[in-house]
Every structure is written in structure tokens, then in C-alpha cells.
Amino acid sequence: MINWRTCQKYTCGAKVSTKNPVRDPPPRPIGSYNAFMQHLWFKAKNYGWGWTPAAWQGWAVLLVYIGGVAGSAFVFLHDRPTTTSWILYACTLAIASALLVAVCLKTGEKPGWHWGEKDR
């Protein structure tokens, strides 16, 4: 049995880590972005440029986008659409599409032109 006073005497009261910094990396804080993003939400398409959903989070984002586009079409274009309502719908569509691309860039693979598996 090791006496605490003996250990404290030899280490000058400093806390001594038993972890190897090379073998045991420091733990990531709970709730960090890297811990949250352990897998990709969107993967790059095999043919062409763009993404396809690869996880349930990606499918959820895509469903929210489709719902937003359909909902804004119903709100702005449901009864005798005017020029103003078409402009508002186009602005809503542009903003929703920009948000979808931003989410895909943040949570997906690097975009690029692919033509089959050999280009990856």
C-alpha cells in the first residue's frame, strides 16, 4: 500500500499523469462539433456534381427543404398569383436552396465532379 504522504513528498505535490500523450489523446469535450459529426450526413454523388443523403440526418434536412419549398408555394401561389407573390416565392426558394447547400457543404463530403467510382 502506498502512503499518500510519501507520494506527495516525491512529486512535490504536483499531479502526475499516468497517461501517455502519444497513445492516449486528450478527451474531447462533450458536445463538441467533432464528436457530433462522427459520420457524414451527405456523400458525394458517383456521377455528376452534388450530394445524396447518407444518414437519417441528411434525409431529415432534405425533407425539411422539400416541405419548405412546398409550403412557400402554397402560401405565395395558392390564389391568383401576382408578380409580387412570384418574386417572394423566388426569393424564398433561393434562400432555402442556399441554406441546403450550406448544410451539405458543412456536413458532407467535399464537392466535385465525379464520373464513376474511379474518379474518387
C-alpha distance (Angstrom), angle and dihedral (degrees) to the residues before:
residue distance angle dihedral
M1 . . .
I2 3.79 . .
N3 3.74 117.5 .
W4 3.82 112.9 -131.4
R5 3.80 92.5 -140.2
T6 3.80 91.2 54.1
C7 3.84 91.5 51.4
Q8 3.78 91.3 46.6
K9 3.80 90.9 50.1
Y10 3.84 93.5 54.9
T11 3.83 96.5 43.9
C12 3.82 95.8 42.4
G13 3.79 89.6 -122.5
A14 3.81 93.7 -63.6
K15 3.76 120.2 135.9
V16 3.79 109.7 -110.2
S17 3.79 117.3 -153.2
T18 3.77 117.8 -140.3
K19 3.80 92.2 -164.0
N20 3.77 121.5 104.9
P21 3.85 106.6 -129.4
V22 3.80 92.0 -147.6
R23 3.79 97.5 46.3
D24 3.83 97.9 33.3
P25 3.82 111.5 44.7
P26 3.80 117.2 -159.6
P27 3.79 114.2 -87.9
R28 3.78 117.8 -101.1
P29 3.77 116.2 -118.5
I30 3.77 115.8 -100.7
G31 3.76 110.2 -99.9
S32 3.80 95.7 23.1
Y33 3.79 118.2 148.7
N34 3.82 93.5 -117.6
A35 3.78 92.1 53.1
F36 3.80 89.3 48.9
M37 3.80 94.7 48.8
Q38 3.79 100.0 54.8
H39 3.79 90.9 137.5
L40 3.78 135.8 27.5
W41 3.79 121.4 -99.9
F42 3.81 92.8 -158.4
K43 3.80 130.4 30.2
A44 3.78 126.4 -159.0
K45 3.79 116.8 -97.0
N46 3.81 117.7 -106.4
Y47 3.80 92.2 -134.5
G48 3.79 123.0 36.0
W49 3.81 130.3 -8.5
G50 3.78 124.2 -49.5
W51 3.79 143.3 49.1
T52 3.77 141.4 -77.7
P53 3.82 124.4 -155.5
A54 3.80 112.2 -94.3
A55 3.82 100.8 176.3
W56 3.78 137.8 31.6
Q57 3.80 89.7 -98.6
G58 3.80 89.9 59.5
W59 3.79 91.4 50.1
A60 3.80 89.9 48.9
V61 3.82 91.4 52.1
L62 3.80 90.2 48.9
L63 3.81 92.1 49.8
V64 3.81 91.1 49.8
Y65 3.82 89.0 51.0
I66 3.82 92.7 50.0
G67 3.80 90.6 46.1
G68 3.80 91.0 50.0
V69 3.79 92.9 50.2
A70 3.81 92.7 46.8
G71 3.81 92.5 44.1
S72 3.78 93.7 50.0
A73 3.83 90.2 47.8
F74 3.79 89.0 53.8
V75 3.81 93.1 47.0
F76 3.79 97.6 45.6
L77 3.81 103.6 29.8
H78 3.81 105.8 32.1
D79 3.81 100.3 102.0
R80 3.82 123.8 29.8
P81 3.79 100.1 -35.3
T82 3.78 115.7 -137.3
T83 3.76 130.2 -161.0
T84 3.80 90.3 -95.5
S85 3.79 92.7 52.8
W86 3.82 91.0 49.6
I87 3.81 90.0 51.0
L88 3.82 91.6 48.9
Y89 3.81 90.5 48.3
A90 3.82 91.2 49.7
C91 3.83 90.9 49.9
T92 3.80 91.2 49.0
L93 3.80 90.6 48.8
A94 3.81 91.7 49.5
I95 3.82 92.8 49.6
A96 3.82 93.2 46.7
S97 3.81 91.2 48.3
A98 3.81 92.0 48.7
L99 3.81 90.0 50.9
L100 3.82 90.9 49.4
V101 3.81 91.7 51.2
A102 3.83 90.4 47.3
V103 3.81 91.2 52.6
C104 3.81 90.8 47.1
L105 3.80 91.3 50.4
K106 3.81 92.0 48.5
T107 3.82 98.5 44.4
G108 3.81 103.6 26.4
E109 3.76 142.3 67.8
K110 3.78 121.4 -75.5
P111 3.81 108.1 -77.8
G112 3.76 121.9 -121.6
W113 3.77 144.5 132.9
H114 3.82 111.8 -74.1
W115 3.76 130.4 -180.0
G116 3.80 106.5 -171.7
E117 3.78 132.5 -39.6
K118 3.82 93.9 -59.5
D119 3.83 92.3 68.4
R120 3.79 94.3 58.4
